[in-house]
Amino acid sequence: MREMKFKPAPPSGSARHLPINGEDSRIRVLSLLVEDGQSTLTKVTGVIRRRGFHVRGISVGPSRQPGRSRITLEIDHGHAEADQVRKQLERLVEVLEVEDLTGDDLHSRELVVATVAASEVEALLQRGAKVLSSGPDGTTVEFSGGAEEVGEFVDELTRHGIVDVVRSGPVVMRRTA
């Protein structure tokens, strides 16, 4: 999860094609299938760091195959440089597969979990948020959607007394239909 101290991601909706416009032509979406291990993520991020890429979003989760995980990276850099990083990632023993999903028709979702003042919950529920818990420090809500929807929700949160907020990186999957 990443803390909200960054510029919102580009518009997307629930499906998107990357790059979207000239500004986003440097955004690449890579999907990695990796062997689970203590240093796998460190090795993957080391390759990205050495090339000077800016990671705009990262998500890691289990795959359907036991002992393997799926890493989704949204990185900011040019096409040629992304190809170099992809080739270097493929050389890592722990990396079994690298797919460049940039430009593909994708389902893309992000998640926000936020604690807000209890008096502000109704407006957020109307936007589609769900209540996770309530307490003396506020009410914790969750909201998921495309990057644009989540960005707009975070903007809405700023008008409603945020106590705390966390936003996930992108989770993407190719559309199949």
Backbone bond lengths (Angstrom), bond angles and torsions (degrees), N, CA, C in turn:
res aa  C-N    CA-C-N  psi(-1)  N-CA   C-N-CA  omega(-1)  CA-C   N-CA-C  phi
1 M - - - 1.452 - - 1.523 108.71 -
2 R 1.325 116.57 146.11 1.452 119.35 178.70 1.512 109.66 -118.72
3 E 1.312 115.57 146.49 1.455 121.33 -179.03 1.517 109.04 -79.81
4 M 1.321 118.11 150.99 1.453 122.70 -175.47 1.528 111.82 -79.94
5 K 1.319 116.85 76.92 1.456 121.69 174.37 1.511 108.11 -133.97
6 F 1.340 116.72 47.03 1.440 121.89 -177.33 1.510 109.58 -149.05
7 K 1.326 114.22 167.06 1.447 121.14 177.05 1.526 109.19 -71.46
8 P 1.330 119.83 137.49 1.462 121.15 178.78 1.520 111.29 -56.25
9 A 1.315 116.19 150.13 1.450 122.20 178.61 1.521 109.45 -65.88
10 P 1.339 117.80 162.40 1.459 120.98 -178.65 1.516 111.64 -65.86
11 P 1.343 117.15 160.25 1.459 120.73 179.03 1.518 111.05 -56.24
12 S 1.372 115.49 144.79 1.448 115.93 -178.84 1.515 114.54 -149.95
13 G 1.305 120.21 -39.99 1.451 120.68 -169.27 1.522 108.65 70.02
14 S 1.325 117.45 -161.72 1.456 118.97 -177.64 1.517 111.96 -83.70
15 A 1.312 118.27 -17.64 1.466 121.19 174.86 1.508 107.01 -127.16
16 R 1.319 115.64 146.93 1.451 116.62 177.15 1.510 111.24 -151.98
17 H 1.311 112.26 157.00 1.447 120.89 172.93 1.517 105.03 -113.22
18 L 1.310 118.82 127.37 1.454 121.76 176.02 1.504 108.03 -111.76
19 P 1.306 120.86 138.71 1.452 126.26 -3.53 1.526 112.37 -75.58
20 I 1.336 115.09 153.01 1.453 121.17 -176.48 1.526 110.91 -89.47
21 N 1.335 116.13 -45.74 1.457 119.65 -179.44 1.520 108.60 -146.49
22 G 1.298 117.40 -177.64 1.459 121.49 -177.78 1.512 113.62 -53.57
23 E 1.334 116.94 -39.26 1.456 121.13 -178.56 1.528 111.31 -63.81
24 D 1.336 116.46 -34.42 1.448 120.48 -174.53 1.518 113.04 -97.97
25 S 1.334 118.10 8.56 1.458 120.32 -176.44 1.522 111.75 -64.64
26 R 1.314 117.70 -11.63 1.453 120.89 179.63 1.531 112.06 -96.68
27 I 1.325 118.11 0.09 1.453 121.45 -179.16 1.524 108.69 -88.87
28 R 1.319 116.11 126.81 1.457 122.80 178.62 1.525 108.68 -120.24
29 V 1.318 116.70 143.40 1.457 121.86 176.42 1.524 107.45 -114.97
30 L 1.322 115.95 117.53 1.457 121.85 179.23 1.520 109.26 -116.06
31 S 1.322 115.93 137.68 1.454 122.12 176.47 1.524 107.29 -117.23
32 L 1.334 116.20 123.04 1.460 121.61 -177.60 1.522 110.03 -115.75
33 L 1.314 116.86 135.56 1.454 122.16 168.59 1.523 105.67 -102.74
34 V 1.341 116.53 122.45 1.464 120.72 -173.71 1.521 110.96 -129.67
35 E 1.325 114.79 155.75 1.456 121.40 171.34 1.521 107.36 -74.94
36 D 1.330 117.45 136.67 1.459 120.33 174.91 1.517 109.02 -66.42
37 G 1.304 116.03 138.58 1.457 120.68 178.12 1.508 110.06 -172.49
38 Q 1.330 115.30 161.54 1.461 120.51 -176.83 1.519 112.87 -63.21
39 S 1.316 118.35 -32.56 1.464 119.73 -174.31 1.525 113.39 -114.05
40 T 1.325 118.29 9.52 1.466 120.43 -176.81 1.524 111.87 -59.40
41 L 1.320 118.11 -51.60 1.458 120.69 -178.39 1.528 110.94 -63.23
42 T 1.320 117.23 -37.56 1.466 121.16 177.84 1.522 110.92 -61.52
43 K 1.321 116.85 -42.53 1.471 120.54 179.40 1.525 111.43 -66.87
44 V 1.326 116.64 -42.10 1.463 120.70 179.56 1.521 110.11 -63.36
45 T 1.322 117.77 -48.48 1.467 120.10 -179.09 1.521 111.26 -67.90
46 G 1.320 117.39 -28.70 1.468 120.48 176.59 1.515 111.66 -62.99
47 V 1.324 117.29 -41.44 1.469 121.54 177.59 1.526 109.72 -61.86
48 I 1.330 116.80 -43.69 1.464 121.27 -179.31 1.527 110.43 -66.98
49 R 1.320 116.26 -43.58 1.464 121.21 -178.81 1.528 111.08 -62.43
50 R 1.324 117.29 -43.07 1.470 120.54 -178.70 1.519 112.20 -61.62
51 R 1.323 116.99 -28.78 1.464 121.04 178.76 1.523 112.22 -88.10
52 G 1.315 118.52 -4.77 1.458 121.79 176.31 1.517 114.28 75.90
53 F 1.322 118.12 25.90 1.455 121.44 178.69 1.519 110.21 -77.23
54 H 1.317 114.76 151.58 1.463 121.36 172.93 1.521 106.82 -100.43
55 V 1.323 117.72 118.51 1.457 121.48 178.17 1.519 107.57 -84.58
56 R 1.330 116.59 115.13 1.467 121.65 179.55 1.513 111.38 -86.65
57 G 1.319 116.66 -24.92 1.453 120.59 178.76 1.518 110.19 -163.24
58 I 1.323 115.24 144.03 1.461 120.79 176.85 1.517 108.28 -144.81
59 S 1.315 114.81 136.73 1.459 121.28 175.86 1.518 107.55 -136.11
60 V 1.321 115.80 140.09 1.459 121.38 178.07 1.524 107.30 -131.39
61 G 1.323 115.29 134.06 1.452 119.11 177.77 1.513 110.44 -156.84
62 P 1.309 116.16 166.54 1.464 119.76 -179.54 1.526 110.92 -67.06
63 S 1.318 116.33 151.85 1.463 120.87 174.45 1.524 108.49 -102.53
64 R 1.313 116.15 -179.22 1.462 120.40 178.04 1.528 111.60 -68.46
65 Q 1.322 116.17 -20.54 1.460 120.82 -176.76 1.528 109.97 -94.44
66 P 1.326 117.86 124.92 1.472 120.28 179.10 1.531 111.08 -57.73
67 G 1.338 115.38 139.07 1.458 120.51 178.22 1.515 114.56 81.66
68 R 1.326 116.28 7.78 1.469 120.83 -179.66 1.525 109.93 -132.32
69 S 1.317 115.21 149.85 1.463 121.54 179.35 1.508 110.16 -127.89
70 R 1.335 115.36 160.36 1.457 122.72 175.67 1.522 107.64 -109.14
71 I 1.321 116.66 126.28 1.466 122.11 175.69 1.527 107.19 -111.69
72 T 1.328 116.25 126.48 1.460 121.63 174.66 1.521 107.30 -108.83
73 L 1.325 115.85 124.92 1.463 122.23 179.86 1.516 109.50 -118.07
74 E 1.304 116.19 132.31 1.452 122.13 169.95 1.521 104.63 -112.46
75 I 1.325 116.52 109.65 1.462 120.29 -174.39 1.517 110.47 -118.71
76 D 1.323 115.09 151.15 1.450 122.85 -177.08 1.525 108.46 -108.73
77 H 1.317 115.44 106.25 1.459 121.25 173.88 1.510 108.50 -175.62
78 G 1.301 118.08 176.90 1.459 122.25 -176.83 1.517 113.53 -78.60
79 H 1.326 115.53 169.88 1.462 122.72 -175.84 1.528 112.14 -62.17
80 A 1.326 117.25 -49.91 1.468 120.17 -177.28 1.523 110.95 -62.30
81 E 1.322 116.54 -43.32 1.460 120.10 -179.92 1.520 111.35 -64.34
82 A 1.351 116.80 -38.19 1.458 120.50 178.82 1.520 110.41 -64.53
83 D 1.324 117.13 -37.04 1.462 120.01 177.01 1.520 110.64 -63.87
84 Q 1.332 118.08 -38.36 1.466 121.30 177.35 1.521 110.81 -63.33
85 V 1.325 116.89 -44.37 1.461 120.24 179.60 1.516 110.23 -65.00
86 R 1.337 117.23 -42.45 1.462 120.57 178.45 1.532 110.31 -57.16
87 K 1.329 116.96 -45.45 1.467 120.66 179.45 1.527 111.41 -63.18
88 Q 1.330 116.99 -39.25 1.466 119.56 178.91 1.524 111.41 -70.22
89 L 1.327 117.57 -36.48 1.461 120.28 176.63 1.524 110.61 -63.65
90 E 1.334 116.47 -39.16 1.463 120.66 179.74 1.526 111.96 -63.18
91 R 1.323 117.64 -23.86 1.475 121.49 179.59 1.526 112.83 -76.91
92 L 1.339 116.93 -18.81 1.462 119.10 179.54 1.522 109.42 -69.17
93 V 1.321 116.52 132.67 1.463 121.79 -178.79 1.525 110.73 -58.23
94 E 1.326 117.71 -37.35 1.463 122.97 -176.34 1.528 112.88 -72.96
95 V 1.331 117.52 -18.49 1.462 121.68 -177.51 1.528 109.16 -91.63
96 L 1.317 115.85 116.17 1.466 121.31 -176.70 1.523 112.57 -92.44
97 E 1.347 116.16 -27.69 1.460 119.98 -175.74 1.520 108.85 -157.55
98 V 1.324 116.24 139.40 1.464 121.99 173.94 1.516 107.12 -129.05
99 E 1.324 116.21 123.98 1.457 121.41 176.31 1.523 108.73 -119.26
100 D 1.324 116.33 130.52 1.461 121.45 173.25 1.523 106.54 -92.02
101 L 1.328 116.81 109.90 1.460 122.49 -177.02 1.520 112.75 -93.83
102 T 1.330 117.06 1.69 1.459 121.20 -179.04 1.523 109.71 -57.35
103 G 1.307 116.27 129.58 1.452 121.43 177.82 1.515 113.93 87.07
104 D 1.346 118.13 -11.47 1.467 121.04 178.09 1.523 109.93 -77.71
105 D 1.310 116.04 158.51 1.461 122.04 175.05 1.526 106.79 -77.93
106 L 1.334 116.91 113.76 1.462 122.07 -170.56 1.520 113.47 -123.37
107 H 1.325 114.75 151.19 1.454 121.96 159.90 1.527 103.52 -90.45
108 S 1.307 117.75 129.66 1.461 121.13 -179.85 1.522 108.56 -136.78
109 R 1.323 116.77 124.56 1.461 121.65 -177.32 1.526 109.62 -131.54
110 E 1.322 113.88 149.26 1.461 122.41 172.58 1.518 107.75 -132.82
111 L 1.314 116.32 162.75 1.457 122.69 -177.92 1.522 109.45 -128.80
112 V 1.330 115.39 139.43 1.462 122.10 173.13 1.519 107.37 -122.46
113 V 1.325 116.39 133.58 1.458 122.79 170.58 1.523 105.49 -120.93
114 A 1.321 116.48 126.59 1.460 120.24 -175.75 1.520 110.88 -140.39
115 T 1.313 114.90 147.76 1.460 121.27 171.76 1.523 107.04 -107.40
116 V 1.333 115.01 127.83 1.460 121.28 -177.11 1.520 109.14 -129.60
117 A 1.319 115.16 165.68 1.461 120.01 175.26 1.528 108.34 -61.04
118 A 1.316 116.91 138.19 1.468 121.86 -175.92 1.526 112.42 -57.02
119 S 1.301 117.55 -32.22 1.463 121.37 -178.14 1.532 112.68 -69.00
120 E 1.324 117.72 -13.81 1.461 121.46 -175.08 1.536 113.78 -101.52
121 V 1.305 118.25 1.67 1.462 121.85 -171.38 1.522 113.17 -66.98
122 E 1.324 117.90 -39.82 1.466 120.63 -173.90 1.531 112.07 -56.31
123 A 1.319 118.44 -44.93 1.467 121.31 -179.71 1.526 111.01 -62.33
124 L 1.331 117.43 -36.08 1.461 121.18 179.93 1.527 111.51 -72.83
125 L 1.327 116.58 -35.75 1.458 120.31 177.17 1.529 110.57 -64.17
126 Q 1.320 116.48 -35.35 1.459 120.92 178.40 1.529 111.25 -65.81
127 R 1.320 117.56 -25.25 1.468 121.97 177.51 1.523 111.86 -84.26
128 G 1.345 117.28 -5.74 1.457 119.66 178.15 1.515 115.16 110.63
129 A 1.322 118.24 5.31 1.466 121.26 178.37 1.527 109.80 -71.24
130 K 1.323 115.70 156.62 1.466 122.32 175.80 1.520 108.02 -120.45
131 V 1.321 116.85 140.66 1.463 121.71 178.98 1.533 108.81 -79.88
132 L 1.320 116.17 128.85 1.461 121.81 175.25 1.520 111.61 -96.50
133 S 1.347 116.03 -40.86 1.462 120.04 178.97 1.519 109.43 -164.98
134 S 1.334 114.34 160.74 1.463 121.05 175.75 1.512 108.78 -130.02
135 G 1.315 116.04 144.92 1.451 120.38 179.34 1.509 110.62 -159.60
136 P 1.336 116.99 -176.05 1.461 120.38 -177.06 1.534 113.11 -66.18
137 D 1.341 117.00 -22.97 1.467 119.73 -179.80 1.522 113.29 -90.25
138 G 1.332 117.48 -1.56 1.453 121.11 178.92 1.513 111.57 135.18
139 T 1.318 115.00 -172.91 1.453 122.25 179.92 1.522 108.57 -112.26
140 T 1.328 116.44 133.68 1.461 121.23 178.98 1.518 108.43 -98.28
141 V 1.345 115.36 127.28 1.458 122.26 -179.10 1.528 109.63 -123.55
142 E 1.328 114.78 159.28 1.465 119.98 173.65 1.514 108.79 -126.39
143 F 1.331 114.84 152.07 1.456 121.41 178.06 1.513 107.11 -148.42
144 S 1.336 117.01 135.32 1.464 120.00 175.69 1.512 109.43 -128.73
145 G 1.318 114.85 152.93 1.458 120.54 179.76 1.504 110.24 173.28
146 G 1.304 115.10 -171.23 1.456 121.00 174.66 1.519 109.59 -69.14
147 A 1.318 116.40 166.84 1.466 120.82 -176.43 1.524 112.38 -56.90
148 E 1.333 117.46 -40.32 1.465 120.41 179.97 1.523 110.79 -66.18
149 E 1.331 116.24 -45.20 1.467 120.33 179.21 1.525 110.94 -61.38
150 V 1.311 116.14 -43.68 1.467 120.44 -179.57 1.523 110.02 -66.51
151 G 1.330 117.19 -40.08 1.462 120.33 176.73 1.512 111.97 -60.75
152 E 1.338 116.26 -42.70 1.464 120.40 177.90 1.525 111.05 -65.64
153 F 1.332 116.70 -37.74 1.463 120.57 178.08 1.530 110.28 -64.12
154 V 1.322 117.14 -42.10 1.466 120.91 178.23 1.528 110.24 -63.77
155 D 1.347 116.81 -40.01 1.465 119.80 175.29 1.526 110.46 -59.80
156 E 1.330 116.04 -41.63 1.467 121.21 177.85 1.534 110.13 -62.62
157 L 1.334 116.43 -40.30 1.468 120.53 179.18 1.530 111.59 -57.75
158 T 1.321 116.73 -38.64 1.466 119.64 -177.77 1.525 111.78 -62.80
159 R 1.327 116.53 -22.90 1.471 120.80 177.80 1.519 112.17 -89.12
160 H 1.342 117.49 -0.82 1.463 120.21 -173.03 1.523 113.70 -126.35
161 G 1.295 118.40 32.31 1.455 120.73 172.59 1.522 115.54 66.60
162 I 1.332 117.18 61.44 1.461 121.28 178.56 1.521 110.02 -64.33
163 V 1.318 116.37 131.44 1.460 121.78 170.51 1.520 108.51 -93.78
164 D 1.351 116.54 -42.49 1.463 122.14 179.77 1.521 107.81 -158.38
165 V 1.337 117.36 150.43 1.462 120.89 179.09 1.527 109.94 -150.56
166 V 1.334 115.54 141.46 1.461 122.57 175.64 1.523 107.09 -135.46
167 R 1.336 116.34 139.18 1.464 121.78 -179.81 1.524 108.84 -126.39
168 S 1.314 116.37 134.43 1.462 120.66 179.90 1.518 110.52 -79.99
169 G 1.301 114.84 170.27 1.457 121.02 169.84 1.514 109.09 -83.02
170 P 1.320 117.17 178.62 1.459 120.51 -177.46 1.519 112.33 -73.94
171 V 1.312 115.10 145.07 1.461 122.37 168.99 1.509 104.34 -118.49
172 V 1.339 117.47 120.87 1.461 120.46 -174.03 1.518 111.25 -125.70
173 M 1.329 113.38 153.48 1.459 121.13 175.38 1.520 106.98 -151.76
174 R 1.326 115.98 139.56 1.452 119.67 176.38 1.531 109.95 -62.52
175 R 1.337 115.21 142.14 1.467 120.12 172.28 1.514 107.44 -74.09
176 T 1.309 117.11 139.84 1.454 119.91 -176.37 1.515 113.88 -110.17
177 A 1.318 117.93 -11.14 1.471 118.60 -176.31 1.500 111.90 -104.24
